[in-house]
Amino acid sequence: MLAWAQSMISKGIHPIIELSQKTYQRGISLTKKAMREIEKRLERDPLLPKWDILIRPN
């Protein structure tokens, strides 16, 4: 899966791919205020807004 993701290219740019080994706690979520800040960086595709998301750097 990582090799496939690394082989992708969009507008001449390859994605930066890392495998996280971190274990996350279940049931933890962001506050609405924190999520609004993150949403400002997201660009959702109108056809697949839940799955096709471009995340802009800060």
Phi and psi restraints in degrees (range 20) as a CNS / XPLOR table:
assign (resid 1 and name C) (resid 2 and name N)
       (resid 2 and name CA) (resid 2 and name C) 1.0 -63.9 20.0 2
assign (resid 2 and name N) (resid 2 and name CA)
       (resid 2 and name C) (resid 3 and name N) 1.0 -42.9 20.0 2
assign (resid 2 and name C) (resid 3 and name N)
       (resid 3 and name CA) (resid 3 and name C) 1.0 -61.7 20.0 2
assign (resid 3 and name N) (resid 3 and name CA)
       (resid 3 and name C) (resid 4 and name N) 1.0 -40.8 20.0 2
assign (resid 3 and name C) (resid 4 and name N)
       (resid 4 and name CA) (resid 4 and name C) 1.0 -62.4 20.0 2
assign (resid 4 and name N) (resid 4 and name CA)
       (resid 4 and name C) (resid 5 and name N) 1.0 -45.5 20.0 2
assign (resid 4 and name C) (resid 5 and name N)
       (resid 5 and name CA) (resid 5 and name C) 1.0 -64.3 20.0 2
assign (resid 5 and name N) (resid 5 and name CA)
       (resid 5 and name C) (resid 6 and name N) 1.0 -38.6 20.0 2
assign (resid 5 and name C) (resid 6 and name N)
       (resid 6 and name CA) (resid 6 and name C) 1.0 -68.0 20.0 2
assign (resid 6 and name N) (resid 6 and name CA)
       (resid 6 and name C) (resid 7 and name N) 1.0 -26.2 20.0 2
assign (resid 6 and name C) (resid 7 and name N)
       (resid 7 and name CA) (resid 7 and name C) 1.0 -79.1 20.0 2
assign (resid 7 and name N) (resid 7 and name CA)
       (resid 7 and name C) (resid 8 and name N) 1.0 -11.3 20.0 2
assign (resid 7 and name C) (resid 8 and name N)
       (resid 8 and name CA) (resid 8 and name C) 1.0 -67.3 20.0 2
assign (resid 8 and name N) (resid 8 and name CA)
       (resid 8 and name C) (resid 9 and name N) 1.0 155.7 20.0 2
assign (resid 8 and name C) (resid 9 and name N)
       (resid 9 and name CA) (resid 9 and name C) 1.0 -150.5 20.0 2
assign (resid 9 and name N) (resid 9 and name CA)
       (resid 9 and name C) (resid 10 and name N) 1.0 139.2 20.0 2
assign (resid 9 and name C) (resid 10 and name N)
       (resid 10 and name CA) (resid 10 and name C) 1.0 -139.3 20.0 2
assign (resid 10 and name N) (resid 10 and name CA)
       (resid 10 and name C) (resid 11 and name N) 1.0 121.1 20.0 2
assign (resid 10 and name C) (resid 11 and name N)
       (resid 11 and name CA) (resid 11 and name C) 1.0 54.8 20.0 2
assign (resid 11 and name N) (resid 11 and name CA)
       (resid 11 and name C) (resid 12 and name N) 1.0 37.9 20.0 2
assign (resid 11 and name C) (resid 12 and name N)
       (resid 12 and name CA) (resid 12 and name C) 1.0 79.3 20.0 2
assign (resid 12 and name N) (resid 12 and name CA)
       (resid 12 and name C) (resid 13 and name N) 1.0 8.5 20.0 2
assign (resid 12 and name C) (resid 13 and name N)
       (resid 13 and name CA) (resid 13 and name C) 1.0 -118.2 20.0 2
assign (resid 13 and name N) (resid 13 and name CA)
       (resid 13 and name C) (resid 14 and name N) 1.0 130.6 20.0 2
assign (resid 13 and name C) (resid 14 and name N)
       (resid 14 and name CA) (resid 14 and name C) 1.0 -90.2 20.0 2
assign (resid 14 and name N) (resid 14 and name CA)
       (resid 14 and name C) (resid 15 and name N) 1.0 145.4 20.0 2
assign (resid 14 and name C) (resid 15 and name N)
       (resid 15 and name CA) (resid 15 and name C) 1.0 -74.1 20.0 2
assign (resid 15 and name N) (resid 15 and name CA)
       (resid 15 and name C) (resid 16 and name N) 1.0 156.9 20.0 2
assign (resid 15 and name C) (resid 16 and name N)
       (resid 16 and name CA) (resid 16 and name C) 1.0 -93.7 20.0 2
assign (resid 16 and name N) (resid 16 and name CA)
       (resid 16 and name C) (resid 17 and name N) 1.0 121.1 20.0 2
assign (resid 16 and name C) (resid 17 and name N)
       (resid 17 and name CA) (resid 17 and name C) 1.0 -117.5 20.0 2
assign (resid 17 and name N) (resid 17 and name CA)
       (resid 17 and name C) (resid 18 and name N) 1.0 130.8 20.0 2
assign (resid 17 and name C) (resid 18 and name N)
       (resid 18 and name CA) (resid 18 and name C) 1.0 -137.1 20.0 2
assign (resid 18 and name N) (resid 18 and name CA)
       (resid 18 and name C) (resid 19 and name N) 1.0 142.9 20.0 2
assign (resid 18 and name C) (resid 19 and name N)
       (resid 19 and name CA) (resid 19 and name C) 1.0 -96.5 20.0 2
assign (resid 19 and name N) (resid 19 and name CA)
       (resid 19 and name C) (resid 20 and name N) 1.0 119.2 20.0 2
assign (resid 19 and name C) (resid 20 and name N)
       (resid 20 and name CA) (resid 20 and name C) 1.0 -84.7 20.0 2
assign (resid 20 and name N) (resid 20 and name CA)
       (resid 20 and name C) (resid 21 and name N) 1.0 130.9 20.0 2
assign (resid 20 and name C) (resid 21 and name N)
       (resid 21 and name CA) (resid 21 and name C) 1.0 -98.5 20.0 2
assign (resid 21 and name N) (resid 21 and name CA)
       (resid 21 and name C) (resid 22 and name N) 1.0 1.3 20.0 2
assign (resid 21 and name C) (resid 22 and name N)
       (resid 22 and name CA) (resid 22 and name C) 1.0 -70.6 20.0 2
assign (resid 22 and name N) (resid 22 and name CA)
       (resid 22 and name C) (resid 23 and name N) 1.0 141.3 20.0 2
assign (resid 22 and name C) (resid 23 and name N)
       (resid 23 and name CA) (resid 23 and name C) 1.0 -100.3 20.0 2
assign (resid 23 and name N) (resid 23 and name CA)
       (resid 23 and name C) (resid 24 and name N) 1.0 124.5 20.0 2
assign (resid 23 and name C) (resid 24 and name N)
       (resid 24 and name CA) (resid 24 and name C) 1.0 -100.3 20.0 2
assign (resid 24 and name N) (resid 24 and name CA)
       (resid 24 and name C) (resid 25 and name N) 1.0 146.9 20.0 2
assign (resid 24 and name C) (resid 25 and name N)
       (resid 25 and name CA) (resid 25 and name C) 1.0 -72.9 20.0 2
assign (resid 25 and name N) (resid 25 and name CA)
       (resid 25 and name C) (resid 26 and name N) 1.0 146.6 20.0 2
assign (resid 25 and name C) (resid 26 and name N)
       (resid 26 and name CA) (resid 26 and name C) 1.0 -82.1 20.0 2
assign (resid 26 and name N) (resid 26 and name CA)
       (resid 26 and name C) (resid 27 and name N) 1.0 151.4 20.0 2
assign (resid 26 and name C) (resid 27 and name N)
       (resid 27 and name CA) (resid 27 and name C) 1.0 81.7 20.0 2
assign (resid 27 and name N) (resid 27 and name CA)
       (resid 27 and name C) (resid 28 and name N) 1.0 5.4 20.0 2
assign (resid 27 and name C) (resid 28 and name N)
       (resid 28 and name CA) (resid 28 and name C) 1.0 -91.5 20.0 2
assign (resid 28 and name N) (resid 28 and name CA)
       (resid 28 and name C) (resid 29 and name N) 1.0 132.6 20.0 2
assign (resid 28 and name C) (resid 29 and name N)
       (resid 29 and name CA) (resid 29 and name C) 1.0 -140.6 20.0 2
assign (resid 29 and name N) (resid 29 and name CA)
       (resid 29 and name C) (resid 30 and name N) 1.0 161.9 20.0 2
assign (resid 29 and name C) (resid 30 and name N)
       (resid 30 and name CA) (resid 30 and name C) 1.0 -78.1 20.0 2
assign (resid 30 and name N) (resid 30 and name CA)
       (resid 30 and name C) (resid 31 and name N) 1.0 154.8 20.0 2
assign (resid 30 and name C) (resid 31 and name N)
       (resid 31 and name CA) (resid 31 and name C) 1.0 -71.9 20.0 2
assign (resid 31 and name N) (resid 31 and name CA)
       (resid 31 and name C) (resid 32 and name N) 1.0 161.3 20.0 2
assign (resid 31 and name C) (resid 32 and name N)
       (resid 32 and name CA) (resid 32 and name C) 1.0 -60.8 20.0 2
assign (resid 32 and name N) (resid 32 and name CA)
       (resid 32 and name C) (resid 33 and name N) 1.0 -37.5 20.0 2
assign (resid 32 and name C) (resid 33 and name N)
       (resid 33 and name CA) (resid 33 and name C) 1.0 -64.4 20.0 2
assign (resid 33 and name N) (resid 33 and name CA)
       (resid 33 and name C) (resid 34 and name N) 1.0 -45.0 20.0 2
assign (resid 33 and name C) (resid 34 and name N)
       (resid 34 and name CA) (resid 34 and name C) 1.0 -64.0 20.0 2
assign (resid 34 and name N) (resid 34 and name CA)
       (resid 34 and name C) (resid 35 and name N) 1.0 -39.9 20.0 2
assign (resid 34 and name C) (resid 35 and name N)
       (resid 35 and name CA) (resid 35 and name C) 1.0 -67.0 20.0 2
assign (resid 35 and name N) (resid 35 and name CA)
       (resid 35 and name C) (resid 36 and name N) 1.0 -36.5 20.0 2
assign (resid 35 and name C) (resid 36 and name N)
       (resid 36 and name CA) (resid 36 and name C) 1.0 -60.5 20.0 2
assign (resid 36 and name N) (resid 36 and name CA)
       (resid 36 and name C) (resid 37 and name N) 1.0 -39.0 20.0 2
assign (resid 36 and name C) (resid 37 and name N)
       (resid 37 and name CA) (resid 37 and name C) 1.0 -64.4 20.0 2
assign (resid 37 and name N) (resid 37 and name CA)
       (resid 37 and name C) (resid 38 and name N) 1.0 -41.1 20.0 2
assign (resid 37 and name C) (resid 38 and name N)
       (resid 38 and name CA) (resid 38 and name C) 1.0 -69.6 20.0 2
assign (resid 38 and name N) (resid 38 and name CA)
       (resid 38 and name C) (resid 39 and name N) 1.0 -40.4 20.0 2
assign (resid 38 and name C) (resid 39 and name N)
       (resid 39 and name CA) (resid 39 and name C) 1.0 -58.3 20.0 2
assign (resid 39 and name N) (resid 39 and name CA)
       (resid 39 and name C) (resid 40 and name N) 1.0 -28.7 20.0 2
assign (resid 39 and name C) (resid 40 and name N)
       (resid 40 and name CA) (resid 40 and name C) 1.0 -61.9 20.0 2
assign (resid 40 and name N) (resid 40 and name CA)
       (resid 40 and name C) (resid 41 and name N) 1.0 -26.4 20.0 2
assign (resid 40 and name C) (resid 41 and name N)
       (resid 41 and name CA) (resid 41 and name C) 1.0 -91.3 20.0 2
assign (resid 41 and name N) (resid 41 and name CA)
       (resid 41 and name C) (resid 42 and name N) 1.0 -6.1 20.0 2
assign (resid 41 and name C) (resid 42 and name N)
       (resid 42 and name CA) (resid 42 and name C) 1.0 -97.3 20.0 2
assign (resid 42 and name N) (resid 42 and name CA)
       (resid 42 and name C) (resid 43 and name N) 1.0 137.6 20.0 2
assign (resid 42 and name C) (resid 43 and name N)
       (resid 43 and name CA) (resid 43 and name C) 1.0 -119.6 20.0 2
assign (resid 43 and name N) (resid 43 and name CA)
       (resid 43 and name C) (resid 44 and name N) 1.0 113.0 20.0 2
assign (resid 43 and name C) (resid 44 and name N)
       (resid 44 and name CA) (resid 44 and name C) 1.0 -96.9 20.0 2
assign (resid 44 and name N) (resid 44 and name CA)
       (resid 44 and name C) (resid 45 and name N) 1.0 136.9 20.0 2
assign (resid 44 and name C) (resid 45 and name N)
       (resid 45 and name CA) (resid 45 and name C) 1.0 -70.7 20.0 2
assign (resid 45 and name N) (resid 45 and name CA)
       (resid 45 and name C) (resid 46 and name N) 1.0 132.4 20.0 2
assign (resid 45 and name C) (resid 46 and name N)
       (resid 46 and name CA) (resid 46 and name C) 1.0 -62.4 20.0 2
assign (resid 46 and name N) (resid 46 and name CA)
       (resid 46 and name C) (resid 47 and name N) 1.0 -28.4 20.0 2
assign (resid 46 and name C) (resid 47 and name N)
       (resid 47 and name CA) (resid 47 and name C) 1.0 -80.3 20.0 2
assign (resid 47 and name N) (resid 47 and name CA)
       (resid 47 and name C) (resid 48 and name N) 1.0 -34.4 20.0 2
assign (resid 47 and name C) (resid 48 and name N)
       (resid 48 and name CA) (resid 48 and name C) 1.0 -135.0 20.0 2
assign (resid 48 and name N) (resid 48 and name CA)
       (resid 48 and name C) (resid 49 and name N) 1.0 63.8 20.0 2
assign (resid 48 and name C) (resid 49 and name N)
       (resid 49 and name CA) (resid 49 and name C) 1.0 -63.9 20.0 2
assign (resid 49 and name N) (resid 49 and name CA)
       (resid 49 and name C) (resid 50 and name N) 1.0 -24.5 20.0 2
assign (resid 49 and name C) (resid 50 and name N)
       (resid 50 and name CA) (resid 50 and name C) 1.0 -79.6 20.0 2
assign (resid 50 and name N) (resid 50 and name CA)
       (resid 50 and name C) (resid 51 and name N) 1.0 -29.7 20.0 2
assign (resid 50 and name C) (resid 51 and name N)
       (resid 51 and name CA) (resid 51 and name C) 1.0 -112.6 20.0 2
assign (resid 51 and name N) (resid 51 and name CA)
       (resid 51 and name C) (resid 52 and name N) 1.0 -28.0 20.0 2
assign (resid 51 and name C) (resid 52 and name N)
       (resid 52 and name CA) (resid 52 and name C) 1.0 -103.1 20.0 2
assign (resid 52 and name N) (resid 52 and name CA)
       (resid 52 and name C) (resid 53 and name N) 1.0 92.7 20.0 2
assign (resid 52 and name C) (resid 53 and name N)
       (resid 53 and name CA) (resid 53 and name C) 1.0 -127.2 20.0 2
assign (resid 53 and name N) (resid 53 and name CA)
       (resid 53 and name C) (resid 54 and name N) 1.0 129.2 20.0 2
assign (resid 53 and name C) (resid 54 and name N)
       (resid 54 and name CA) (resid 54 and name C) 1.0 -97.6 20.0 2
assign (resid 54 and name N) (resid 54 and name CA)
       (resid 54 and name C) (resid 55 and name N) 1.0 126.2 20.0 2
assign (resid 54 and name C) (resid 55 and name N)
       (resid 55 and name CA) (resid 55 and name C) 1.0 -104.0 20.0 2
assign (resid 55 and name N) (resid 55 and name CA)
       (resid 55 and name C) (resid 56 and name N) 1.0 114.8 20.0 2
assign (resid 55 and name C) (resid 56 and name N)
       (resid 56 and name CA) (resid 56 and name C) 1.0 -82.9 20.0 2
assign (resid 56 and name N) (resid 56 and name CA)
       (resid 56 and name C) (resid 57 and name N) 1.0 143.8 20.0 2
assign (resid 56 and name C) (resid 57 and name N)
       (resid 57 and name CA) (resid 57 and name C) 1.0 -66.8 20.0 2
assign (resid 57 and name N) (resid 57 and name CA)
       (resid 57 and name C) (resid 58 and name N) 1.0 163.4 20.0 2
